[in-house]
Amino acid sequence: MQRRLFIWLAAITIVLVALTVFTMSGYRAGTQVASNRVSLVPDWVGQLPQVAVIRLDSPTGEINLKLEGKQWQLVERYDYPADNRKVWEMLEQVGDVELLDAKTDNPELHQRLGLRDRSQAGAQSMQVEIGDAQGQPLVIFLIGKDREMAGQGERQYYLRRVAENQTWVAAGEFNPPRLPAAWLDRELIDIVQSRIREVTIQHPGKPIVRVSRESAAAAFELQDIPEGRSARATEVAAIAYGLQKLPLQDVNKVADAELEWDDAIEVNFYTFDGLQVTAKVQAKDLGIVARLSAVGSGDASGEAEVLNTRLSPWVFVIPNHTVSTFTRDLDGLLEPMGEKPPG
């Protein structure tokens, strides 16, 4: 009885071992197939130092980026500085793009995959061109539709090298923004709150608003409060943060914007170390627009010169919710009549 039991258990063990070996070999084979990918651009890391121009052409328009020294610039915004980190990140992602499966090489079927040449009517593709300083292409390819996937997994999409009819299913985190403004360096100016001594706000036809403090450790106080009224402390304190990491949404040249500034809100920020930054702000159809300029004395004179060189040629579109914190008129900084400040 014990001998039969032993033989039976041994047989079960052999079967289980065989199944395990079969499963593992199948897994390895499957893994090998799954990892049988071809890089879109072999040795892309070695070519990265040569990159100097980028062109993205899609149904939303063209985006052209060029490298000047160490700074990327956006041609569609008069060579305004682009977000270097975002540009280099996109370029590095090109090296991660892999070709998985070959699809059709019939040009008549390219449109189904969103891979029709950009020169053809109705093309929905994005053409990516990356070249060197002489304008010689390093890689040119088209990105088409996303591949429909069952369930969750890595994003896959259709791709075609421009010089070839062969299409591919590709993978890799590559999805460049298609609007020019998305490539801009979004940090407009950064004057930290701790440097601010005083801020004045002048609305056309209204009393000037002034908030100030004696030291960096002191709280800001609203000056010239009407009798019987009290200040809204939170709103008063927020004003001094107006230039701290102030973001932009878009830019234009002053000459091309063709705007009048006589009726703009004028806000002056004064620092403890002698810098004065003036922001002129107005609302237009495209959003809240602003011009910035600076003057400085003592150690701040050099900083003011740098700021003026960078800021004075431009009109900036800035977020409404940000602007509202440092452009309130006097009524917006006072508690309603008859109410006392909290606490």
Secondary structure, DSSP 8 states (H G I E B T S, - for coil): -HHHHHHHHHHHHHHHHHHHHHHHHHHHHHHHHHT--EESSTTHHHHGGG--EEEEEETTEEEEEEEETTEEEEGGGTTEEB-HHHHHHHHHHHTT-EEEEE----GGGGGGGT---TTSTT---EEEEEE-TT--EEEEEEEEEE---SSS-S-EEEEEETT---EEEEESS-----SGGGGB--EEE---GGGEEEEEEE-TTS--EEEE-SSTTS--EESS--TT--B-HHHHHHGGGTTTTEE-SEEEEHHHH----TTSEEEEEEETTSEEEEEEEEEETTEEEEEEEEEE-TTHHHHHHHHHHHHTTEEEEE-HHHHTTS---TGGGB--TT-----
